[in-house]
Amino acid sequence: MSARRPRYRYVAFEVLGPRAFAREELIEALRGLPSAPWLVEFRGSIGLVRCTNLTKEETIRRLGGISSIGGQPVRVVTIGTSGTIRRAEQKYLRRRPSRPSSPGK
């Protein structure tokens, strides 16, 4: 039996809420998730978390279950997943247009 290093997946997501959130506020919201995703990057409303290939689906479900950040109502929407940070940034983060966000829509 050999010990293999984990195969990471990177999940891009968008936080739809009344304002832009600080990285620390999002880390606090992620802290309670059992799949323990690691926040790789976060810019106002768009971010990237790292998880393993075994916890990817659970991480996506748990991200979608976040209903408030910093006491504000939010909705977290998954944009996509990738096997590398570089590809996730190219495909999901760099070309995202900024749009007004609202949790109820």
Rosetta constraint file for C-alpha pairs under 8 A:
AtomPair CA 6 CA 52 HARMONIC 6.17 0.50
AtomPair CA 6 CA 53 HARMONIC 7.68 0.50
AtomPair CA 7 CA 52 HARMONIC 5.56 0.50
AtomPair CA 7 CA 53 HARMONIC 5.69 0.50
AtomPair CA 8 CA 50 HARMONIC 6.47 0.50
AtomPair CA 8 CA 51 HARMONIC 5.59 0.50
AtomPair CA 8 CA 52 HARMONIC 4.33 0.50
AtomPair CA 8 CA 53 HARMONIC 5.71 0.50
AtomPair CA 8 CA 83 HARMONIC 6.42 0.50
AtomPair CA 8 CA 84 HARMONIC 7.79 0.50
AtomPair CA 9 CA 50 HARMONIC 5.76 0.50
AtomPair CA 9 CA 51 HARMONIC 5.44 0.50
AtomPair CA 9 CA 52 HARMONIC 5.59 0.50
AtomPair CA 9 CA 53 HARMONIC 5.72 0.50
AtomPair CA 9 CA 56 HARMONIC 6.78 0.50
AtomPair CA 9 CA 81 HARMONIC 6.73 0.50
AtomPair CA 9 CA 82 HARMONIC 5.74 0.50
AtomPair CA 9 CA 83 HARMONIC 4.76 0.50
AtomPair CA 9 CA 84 HARMONIC 6.88 0.50
AtomPair CA 10 CA 48 HARMONIC 6.32 0.50
AtomPair CA 10 CA 49 HARMONIC 5.60 0.50
AtomPair CA 10 CA 50 HARMONIC 4.65 0.50
AtomPair CA 10 CA 51 HARMONIC 6.49 0.50
AtomPair CA 10 CA 81 HARMONIC 5.48 0.50
AtomPair CA 10 CA 82 HARMONIC 5.20 0.50
AtomPair CA 10 CA 83 HARMONIC 6.08 0.50
AtomPair CA 10 CA 84 HARMONIC 6.57 0.50
AtomPair CA 10 CA 85 HARMONIC 6.38 0.50
AtomPair CA 10 CA 88 HARMONIC 6.68 0.50
AtomPair CA 11 CA 48 HARMONIC 5.49 0.50
AtomPair CA 11 CA 49 HARMONIC 5.31 0.50
AtomPair CA 11 CA 50 HARMONIC 6.46 0.50
AtomPair CA 11 CA 51 HARMONIC 7.78 0.50
AtomPair CA 11 CA 56 HARMONIC 7.88 0.50
AtomPair CA 11 CA 60 HARMONIC 7.50 0.50
AtomPair CA 11 CA 78 HARMONIC 7.10 0.50
AtomPair CA 11 CA 79 HARMONIC 7.58 0.50
AtomPair CA 11 CA 80 HARMONIC 5.93 0.50
AtomPair CA 11 CA 81 HARMONIC 4.42 0.50
AtomPair CA 11 CA 82 HARMONIC 6.64 0.50
AtomPair CA 11 CA 88 HARMONIC 7.66 0.50
AtomPair CA 12 CA 46 HARMONIC 7.41 0.50
AtomPair CA 12 CA 47 HARMONIC 5.73 0.50
AtomPair CA 12 CA 48 HARMONIC 4.47 0.50
AtomPair CA 12 CA 49 HARMONIC 6.67 0.50
AtomPair CA 12 CA 78 HARMONIC 5.99 0.50
AtomPair CA 12 CA 79 HARMONIC 5.29 0.50
AtomPair CA 12 CA 80 HARMONIC 5.33 0.50
AtomPair CA 12 CA 81 HARMONIC 6.03 0.50
AtomPair CA 12 CA 88 HARMONIC 6.90 0.50
AtomPair CA 12 CA 92 HARMONIC 6.50 0.50
AtomPair CA 12 CA 93 HARMONIC 7.38 0.50
AtomPair CA 13 CA 46 HARMONIC 5.82 0.50
AtomPair CA 13 CA 47 HARMONIC 5.45 0.50
AtomPair CA 13 CA 48 HARMONIC 6.30 0.50
AtomPair CA 13 CA 76 HARMONIC 6.71 0.50
AtomPair CA 13 CA 77 HARMONIC 5.51 0.50
AtomPair CA 13 CA 78 HARMONIC 4.20 0.50
AtomPair CA 13 CA 79 HARMONIC 4.95 0.50
AtomPair CA 13 CA 80 HARMONIC 7.10 0.50
AtomPair CA 14 CA 45 HARMONIC 5.52 0.50
AtomPair CA 14 CA 46 HARMONIC 4.43 0.50
AtomPair CA 14 CA 47 HARMONIC 6.36 0.50
AtomPair CA 14 CA 76 HARMONIC 5.71 0.50
AtomPair CA 14 CA 77 HARMONIC 5.26 0.50
AtomPair CA 14 CA 78 HARMONIC 6.39 0.50
AtomPair CA 14 CA 79 HARMONIC 6.79 0.50
AtomPair CA 15 CA 45 HARMONIC 4.90 0.50
AtomPair CA 15 CA 46 HARMONIC 6.30 0.50
AtomPair CA 15 CA 74 HARMONIC 6.59 0.50
AtomPair CA 15 CA 75 HARMONIC 5.92 0.50
AtomPair CA 15 CA 76 HARMONIC 4.58 0.50
AtomPair CA 15 CA 77 HARMONIC 6.48 0.50
AtomPair CA 16 CA 45 HARMONIC 6.96 0.50
AtomPair CA 16 CA 74 HARMONIC 5.54 0.50
AtomPair CA 16 CA 75 HARMONIC 5.12 0.50
AtomPair CA 16 CA 76 HARMONIC 6.10 0.50
AtomPair CA 16 CA 77 HARMONIC 7.53 0.50
AtomPair CA 16 CA 101 HARMONIC 4.89 0.50
AtomPair CA 16 CA 102 HARMONIC 5.47 0.50
AtomPair CA 16 CA 103 HARMONIC 5.26 0.50
AtomPair CA 17 CA 72 HARMONIC 7.35 0.50
AtomPair CA 17 CA 73 HARMONIC 6.42 0.50
AtomPair CA 17 CA 74 HARMONIC 4.56 0.50
AtomPair CA 17 CA 75 HARMONIC 6.60 0.50
AtomPair CA 17 CA 101 HARMONIC 5.49 0.50
AtomPair CA 17 CA 102 HARMONIC 4.92 0.50
AtomPair CA 17 CA 103 HARMONIC 4.84 0.50
AtomPair CA 18 CA 72 HARMONIC 7.35 0.50
AtomPair CA 18 CA 73 HARMONIC 7.66 0.50
AtomPair CA 18 CA 74 HARMONIC 7.55 0.50
AtomPair CA 18 CA 101 HARMONIC 6.48 0.50
AtomPair CA 18 CA 102 HARMONIC 5.78 0.50
AtomPair CA 18 CA 103 HARMONIC 7.04 0.50
AtomPair CA 19 CA 101 HARMONIC 7.72 0.50
AtomPair CA 20 CA 44 HARMONIC 4.67 0.50
AtomPair CA 20 CA 45 HARMONIC 5.71 0.50
AtomPair CA 21 CA 25 HARMONIC 6.46 0.50
AtomPair CA 21 CA 26 HARMONIC 7.10 0.50
AtomPair CA 21 CA 44 HARMONIC 5.43 0.50
AtomPair CA 21 CA 45 HARMONIC 6.68 0.50
AtomPair CA 21 CA 69 HARMONIC 7.80 0.50
AtomPair CA 21 CA 70 HARMONIC 7.92 0.50
AtomPair CA 22 CA 26 HARMONIC 6.71 0.50
AtomPair CA 22 CA 44 HARMONIC 6.66 0.50
AtomPair CA 23 CA 27 HARMONIC 6.22 0.50
AtomPair CA 23 CA 42 HARMONIC 6.19 0.50
AtomPair CA 23 CA 43 HARMONIC 7.71 0.50
AtomPair CA 23 CA 44 HARMONIC 7.80 0.50
AtomPair CA 24 CA 28 HARMONIC 6.21 0.50
AtomPair CA 25 CA 29 HARMONIC 6.49 0.50
AtomPair CA 25 CA 69 HARMONIC 6.31 0.50
AtomPair CA 25 CA 70 HARMONIC 5.80 0.50
AtomPair CA 26 CA 30 HARMONIC 6.20 0.50
AtomPair CA 26 CA 69 HARMONIC 6.52 0.50
AtomPair CA 27 CA 31 HARMONIC 5.98 0.50
AtomPair CA 27 CA 39 HARMONIC 6.96 0.50
AtomPair CA 28 CA 32 HARMONIC 7.41 0.50
AtomPair CA 29 CA 33 HARMONIC 7.84 0.50
AtomPair CA 29 CA 66 HARMONIC 7.33 0.50
AtomPair CA 29 CA 68 HARMONIC 7.83 0.50
AtomPair CA 29 CA 69 HARMONIC 6.12 0.50
AtomPair CA 30 CA 36 HARMONIC 7.30 0.50
AtomPair CA 30 CA 37 HARMONIC 7.07 0.50
AtomPair CA 30 CA 63 HARMONIC 7.95 0.50
AtomPair CA 31 CA 36 HARMONIC 6.91 0.50
AtomPair CA 32 CA 36 HARMONIC 7.85 0.50
AtomPair CA 33 CA 37 HARMONIC 7.53 0.50
AtomPair CA 33 CA 62 HARMONIC 6.74 0.50
AtomPair CA 35 CA 51 HARMONIC 7.68 0.50
AtomPair CA 35 CA 55 HARMONIC 6.31 0.50
AtomPair CA 35 CA 58 HARMONIC 6.86 0.50
AtomPair CA 35 CA 59 HARMONIC 6.04 0.50
AtomPair CA 36 CA 51 HARMONIC 7.49 0.50
AtomPair CA 37 CA 49 HARMONIC 5.91 0.50
AtomPair CA 37 CA 50 HARMONIC 5.53 0.50
AtomPair CA 37 CA 51 HARMONIC 5.07 0.50
AtomPair CA 37 CA 59 HARMONIC 6.84 0.50
AtomPair CA 38 CA 49 HARMONIC 5.26 0.50
AtomPair CA 38 CA 50 HARMONIC 4.97 0.50
AtomPair CA 38 CA 51 HARMONIC 6.63 0.50
AtomPair CA 39 CA 47 HARMONIC 7.64 0.50
AtomPair CA 39 CA 48 HARMONIC 6.18 0.50
AtomPair CA 39 CA 49 HARMONIC 4.41 0.50
AtomPair CA 39 CA 50 HARMONIC 6.40 0.50
AtomPair CA 40 CA 47 HARMONIC 7.58 0.50
AtomPair CA 40 CA 48 HARMONIC 5.48 0.50
AtomPair CA 40 CA 49 HARMONIC 5.27 0.50
AtomPair CA 40 CA 50 HARMONIC 6.43 0.50
AtomPair CA 41 CA 47 HARMONIC 5.28 0.50
AtomPair CA 41 CA 48 HARMONIC 5.10 0.50
AtomPair CA 41 CA 49 HARMONIC 7.05 0.50
AtomPair CA 42 CA 46 HARMONIC 5.79 0.50
AtomPair CA 42 CA 47 HARMONIC 4.03 0.50
AtomPair CA 42 CA 48 HARMONIC 6.41 0.50
AtomPair CA 43 CA 47 HARMONIC 6.16 0.50
AtomPair CA 46 CA 93 HARMONIC 7.17 0.50
AtomPair CA 47 CA 93 HARMONIC 7.64 0.50
AtomPair CA 48 CA 88 HARMONIC 8.00 0.50
AtomPair CA 51 CA 55 HARMONIC 6.27 0.50
AtomPair CA 51 CA 56 HARMONIC 6.04 0.50
AtomPair CA 51 CA 59 HARMONIC 7.22 0.50
AtomPair CA 52 CA 56 HARMONIC 6.07 0.50
AtomPair CA 55 CA 59 HARMONIC 5.96 0.50
AtomPair CA 56 CA 60 HARMONIC 6.25 0.50
AtomPair CA 57 CA 61 HARMONIC 6.27 0.50
AtomPair CA 58 CA 62 HARMONIC 6.04 0.50
AtomPair CA 59 CA 63 HARMONIC 6.01 0.50
AtomPair CA 60 CA 64 HARMONIC 6.30 0.50
AtomPair CA 60 CA 78 HARMONIC 6.82 0.50
AtomPair CA 61 CA 65 HARMONIC 6.34 0.50
AtomPair CA 62 CA 66 HARMONIC 6.70 0.50
AtomPair CA 63 CA 76 HARMONIC 6.11 0.50
AtomPair CA 63 CA 77 HARMONIC 7.61 0.50
AtomPair CA 63 CA 78 HARMONIC 7.73 0.50
AtomPair CA 64 CA 75 HARMONIC 6.93 0.50
AtomPair CA 64 CA 76 HARMONIC 5.14 0.50
AtomPair CA 64 CA 77 HARMONIC 6.12 0.50
AtomPair CA 64 CA 78 HARMONIC 7.41 0.50
AtomPair CA 65 CA 75 HARMONIC 7.98 0.50
AtomPair CA 65 CA 76 HARMONIC 7.54 0.50
AtomPair CA 66 CA 74 HARMONIC 7.33 0.50
AtomPair CA 66 CA 75 HARMONIC 6.74 0.50
AtomPair CA 66 CA 76 HARMONIC 6.50 0.50
AtomPair CA 67 CA 73 HARMONIC 5.82 0.50
AtomPair CA 67 CA 74 HARMONIC 5.21 0.50
AtomPair CA 67 CA 75 HARMONIC 5.82 0.50
AtomPair CA 67 CA 76 HARMONIC 7.68 0.50
AtomPair CA 68 CA 72 HARMONIC 5.21 0.50
AtomPair CA 68 CA 73 HARMONIC 4.41 0.50
AtomPair CA 68 CA 74 HARMONIC 5.06 0.50
AtomPair CA 68 CA 75 HARMONIC 7.61 0.50
AtomPair CA 69 CA 73 HARMONIC 6.70 0.50
AtomPair CA 69 CA 74 HARMONIC 6.66 0.50
AtomPair CA 73 CA 103 HARMONIC 6.52 0.50
AtomPair CA 74 CA 102 HARMONIC 7.76 0.50
AtomPair CA 74 CA 103 HARMONIC 4.98 0.50
AtomPair CA 75 CA 103 HARMONIC 5.35 0.50
AtomPair CA 79 CA 92 HARMONIC 6.71 0.50
AtomPair CA 80 CA 88 HARMONIC 7.86 0.50
AtomPair CA 80 CA 92 HARMONIC 6.81 0.50
AtomPair CA 81 CA 88 HARMONIC 6.73 0.50
AtomPair CA 82 CA 87 HARMONIC 6.54 0.50
AtomPair CA 82 CA 88 HARMONIC 5.32 0.50
AtomPair CA 83 CA 87 HARMONIC 7.54 0.50
AtomPair CA 83 CA 88 HARMONIC 7.62 0.50
AtomPair CA 84 CA 88 HARMONIC 6.23 0.50
AtomPair CA 85 CA 89 HARMONIC 6.12 0.50
AtomPair CA 86 CA 90 HARMONIC 6.22 0.50
AtomPair CA 87 CA 91 HARMONIC 5.83 0.50
AtomPair CA 88 CA 92 HARMONIC 5.58 0.50
AtomPair CA 88 CA 93 HARMONIC 6.95 0.50
AtomPair CA 89 CA 93 HARMONIC 4.72 0.50
AtomPair CA 89 CA 94 HARMONIC 5.90 0.50
AtomPair CA 90 CA 94 HARMONIC 5.57 0.50
AtomPair CA 90 CA 95 HARMONIC 7.41 0.50
AtomPair CA 91 CA 95 HARMONIC 7.25 0.50
AtomPair CA 92 CA 96 HARMONIC 6.57 0.50
